[in-house]
Amino acid sequence: MPEATEFSRANSSAAIVLSAPERAALKVFKDYHVASGKMFCFTGPLMEKHRHSLGTLVEKGLAVKEQFSGGYSLTPCGHRAMATARFE
């Protein structure tokens, strides 16, 4: 099993652990050069593949579900997680 990525929030000592599926969802944002606060629309197979992980990223405060169907954006903390995560 691949090891989880751990990083700390800027204003907190609490570490956030990212699973491999969560890192895969963040990699989509990275591949498309999505900046913090900018929406990316997940559709079709891409949405099906990352639906659960996007939900957990929202729960962890790393992403925001937008009103637009399939739309998600990264929070500043989520953007830092994307920038520091190691992708296989």
RAKA-V292970 format. One record per residue. N is the residue number from 0. RES is the residue in three letters. OMEGA is omega as a letter, one per 30 degrees, with the letter a starting at -180 (none if undefined). Layout:
n;res;omega
N;RES;OMEGA
N;RES;OMEGA
This chain:
n;res;omega
0;MET;l
1;PRO;a
2;GLU;a
3;ALA;l
4;THR;l
5;GLU;l
6;PHE;a
7;SER;l
8;ARG;a
9;ALA;a
10;ASN;a
11;SER;l
12;SER;a
13;ALA;l
14;ALA;l
15;ILE;l
16;VAL;l
17;LEU;l
18;SER;l
19;ALA;l
20;PRO;l
21;GLU;l
22;ARG;l
23;ALA;l
24;ALA;l
25;LEU;l
26;LYS;l
27;VAL;l
28;PHE;a
29;LYS;a
30;ASP;a
31;TYR;l
32;HIS;a
33;VAL;l
34;ALA;l
35;SER;l
36;GLY;l
37;LYS;a
38;MET;l
39;PHE;a
40;CYS;l
41;PHE;a
42;THR;l
43;GLY;a
44;PRO;l
45;LEU;l
46;MET;l
47;GLU;a
48;LYS;a
49;HIS;a
50;ARG;a
51;HIS;a
52;SER;l
53;LEU;l
54;GLY;l
55;THR;l
56;LEU;l
57;VAL;l
58;GLU;a
59;LYS;l
60;GLY;a
61;LEU;l
62;ALA;l
63;VAL;l
64;LYS;l
65;GLU;l
66;GLN;l
67;PHE;a
68;SER;l
69;GLY;a
70;GLY;l
71;TYR;l
72;SER;l
73;LEU;l
74;THR;l
75;PRO;l
76;CYS;l
77;GLY;l
78;HIS;l
79;ARG;l
80;ALA;l
81;MET;a
82;ALA;a
83;THR;a
84;ALA;l
85;ARG;a
86;PHE;l
87;GLU;none
